[in-house]
Amino acid sequence: MTPTLIRLSALIKKELLAVLGDKQSLRLLIAPVILQLLLFPFAATLEVKNNTIGVLDEDGGPVTIEIMQRLTQTPAFDRVLLLSGQQQMTDVIDRQEALIVLRFGPQFSQKARLLRPDHVQAIVDGRRSNSGQIAASYVQSILSEVKLGTAAQVPGPTVSVRHWYNPNLDYFRFILPSLVAMITTLSALIVTAMSVAREREQGTLDQLLVSPLTPWMIFVGKATPALIVAMFQATIILLGSVYGYGVEFRGSLLLLYACMVPYVLALVGIGLFISTLCSTQQQAFLGVFLFVMPGILLSGFVSPVSNMPAFLQTITWANPIRHFIVIAQGIYLKAALAADFSENLVALSLTALVTSTISLLLFQRRLS
Amino acid sequence: MKRSAVVRLYSLCKKETLQIVRDPSTLLITFLFPVVLLCVFGMGINLDSNVVRLGIVAHDTSPPARRLVETFRHNPSFEVIETARESELGDAVRAGRIQGFLVIRSDFSKRLVSPALTTPTLQIVTDGAEPNNANFVAAYAQGVIGAWSRQELARSGQPVPRTLTLETRSWFNPSSVSRNFLLPGSVTIIMTVVGALLTALVIAREWERGTMEALLAAGVTRYELILSKLIPYFVLGMLAFLVCVVMTHSVFDVPLRGSLWVLLLVGSAFLCSALGLGLLLSTVLRSQYNAAQAALNVAFLPALMLSGFVFEITSMPLPIRIVTSIIPARYFVSAMQTLFQAGDVWAVISRSLLGLTLASIGFIGLTLIKTRRHLA
């Protein structure tokens, strides 16, 4: 072995010991992953289920009874609350006892039978306007199924709907690949940024800098544990989602792990960059936070990138999290090949190149 | 409290305040972080208007089919990409360039005249990897097809079938702007970061460096110690809270219908629980790195995912709903959303205050117990 390799392997061994050496740190790298794997796929859903719908029925005729029966059959509502007056209508919304309330006016059924139906009035809780709107659209589709009068309905074209990759539109199938991206992001950033800051705080960074190690070697030494931790956590999530949640892994596992390398390098670059600006662990951690929160929020995980204003969409091109979510989801669910996400891969590699070069340069400058 | 104790507490608080003021990162997280995060939430996160890229393959070029394509083109919710080959659109879905596509079969217009056959003549394919978008594509495309059917009936002079329609009003938020509920909810994230994360780090540092033992050896009681940590960070947290409230209300125009004192009350209650959690974690873990990791996982991520501010709690399965009931952020989110948009609805506020107070007492109490154990 050349001296360079011996030094490098010793450094990597030291870095691994620093990150994985004690039981408490090890537990903190594994336990949260398992906890998140158990909770988040169920929690992160934009579906509307198990809600209460309030109904003020001033008619009591056959049409409103039919509608109410249909309402109870959808998973969106598990309880129909019968209201006795307008005051109660406002009360249940105010107190969040119902997400949506409907009001059928007097003679509603009779007018409907005569093909001159009144509108059905609905009030949704605007504090949860997103869910309220979804609930209202469920109600609307129930209403349009109700046949009015005896006149034959003129059929339109027959439409079939198919959801590729996820026929039942299960949310956890969407969440699990994204979770691979989210969890590895946090760990990779924290492992790198905090480890440099910890060395600086404890004074061992100076020892490292006076050693024959070059900045390049220090970069590799800091990147290796981050890469190992990220891949290890990703493996836990992948195993859990394939065997626990039964979400079939359709693409190439090798490709996913290969794409993880530029991703983690981009993060290591950012982590080291943050740590060169900081003198304490506290600053490094808060710095990571200042980057990772907007990073996750603007990654398309919470709301699609295409909904953002144009200037933010441009900024997200530099966001490694955005690209890796597309890649992870593409490979996992859609069996995507590198050609399908070449744009994302290029952007990711460029970010990795830029951030690691900058952090190397900054390291070098601190040396001289 | 004895006079000497008051003096001690005062000087401890002074020491803590000096530490806060001298570290730029603390001030950055208190003042810059809320501004950045609120801007991201206010501009970047949009759950209302979706513009969906939809591919269309029309194998039928008859006038009704063309009119159907035009109806899609004119709908503001769709950006239509028309191609001749289905395989191209399949690739585009896989690469995530479009969110779905519509196939108009070649016998589409023929079958409109003789609808006896039942095989579908229109096919909608969506990218199910993103369920929210897929739902939206399917529902809106069917809506557009329905509108087109009614137009066609009207054109040919046939009676248009009547259906029941819903007239929806959104209370508190008439134009259903998602920002109006996202911003008050996102204050939770900011307060969690300032309250739990920052505190966990700062106090773990004292344990790490041994200055905590030094303080305790100097005769400071654990009540004084914990109070001296709580008070300065409480002030800092409330400052961050005020920044959030002012920005949400005056920069992003979210109405503030509740009264200010209730808002401050709820804010302090949540801050106490967050500070308590931060104190507890740092006391138990005693290392900045581990305390930071733990705070991230037990304070921050639950505040983001399980608090009901992006993802609805009622839609979660029962075991998870039970888990959310012990998460302070959940009570804070519902109180904040109510206070900003609805006003002082005591049915909601009192429930939240109760939850937050219990959490604060629990976390701070546990910290007191743990501090004593470590001393012995």
Interface residues (C-beta under 8 A of the other chain):
Chain A: Q24 S25 L28 L29 A31 P32 L35 Q36 L39 F40 F42 A43 A44 T45 L46 E47 V48 K49 N50 N51 I67 I93 D94 R95 Q96 L99 L102 A112 L115 R116 P117 H119 V120 Q121 A122 I123 V124 D125 G126 R127 R128 S129 N130 S131 G132 Q133 A136 S137 V139 Q140 S141 L143 S144 V146 L148 G149 A151 Q153 V154 P155 G156 P157 T158 V159 S160 V161 R162 H163 W164 Y165 N166 P167 L169 D170 Y171 R173 F174 P177 L186 I190 M194 R198 C278 T280 Q281 Q282 Q283 F285 L286 G287 F289 L290 M293 P294 L297 L298 V302 S303 P304 S306 N307 M308 P309 L312 V326 Q329 G330 L333 K334 A335 A336 D340 F341
Chain B: D23 P24 S25 T26 L28 I29 L32 F33 V36 L37 V40 F41 M43 G44 I45 N46 L47 D48 S49 N50 V51 R53 D91 V93 R94 A95 G96 F108 R111 L112 P115 T118 T119 P120 T121 L122 Q123 I124 V125 T126 D127 G128 A129 E130 P131 N132 N133 A134 N135 A138 A139 Q142 I145 G146 S149 L153 Q158 P159 P161 R162 T163 L164 T165 L166 E167 T168 R169 S170 W171 F172 N173 P174 S176 V177 S178 N180 F181 I189 V193 L197 L198 L201 V202 R205 L285 S287 Q288 Y289 N290 A292 Q293 A294 L296 N297 L301 M305 L306 V310 F311 E312 T314 S315 M316 P317 P319 I320 V323 T324 S334 Q337 T338 Q341 A342 V345 A347 V348
